[in-house]
Structures are given as C-alpha cells and as structure tokens.
C-alpha cells in the first residue's frame, strides 16, 4: 500500500458529540495546543458538538478529560478537510 495515507498525522480535525453541555473555554485551558470550538449548526438542547483540531495524543487526553468529568461521548469522528467524516467512518 504505497499510496496509503496514515489515518493519524501531526494534526487532525475531529468532531465529538457529547451528551449535555461543556464549557469550551474551561476545557481549552487544559490543552492550549488544541483548537476547540462548538459547532453551533449541529447544537441541540441536550448535546454539544465540538470541533477539535489536535494531534493523536491531544485527542486521547481530551477524551480522558471528558470521561473524568462524567461526560458521555455519543460520537467521535475524524473529519476530512471538506467537513465530511473520513472514509469508512459511520454517519448518523
């Protein structure tokens, strides 16, 4: 597989859907290298959708932090540059 692109590279875009609300500014204080924002277009009353740009260790740290806060992760996707889930990822 000479032309295979690695799934994780130095920095990747992720979309995380959480049950409940989270203060993004507070979460950003733990990892200043990650860029975290709320996706207002996908926001619902009982869930929060985060757009995250970080490396693999950053996303693992963020998932652990969310778990430690008792947050339920409904979905985590790798997002391509076009804003669509990476090929092979399940869409809801």
Secondary structure, DSSP 8 states (H G I E B T S, - for coil): -TT---SS-SSEEEEEEEES---HHHHHTT-TTSEEEE-GGG-BTTEEEEEEEE-HHHHHHHHHHHHHTT-EEEEEEEE-TTSSB-TT----
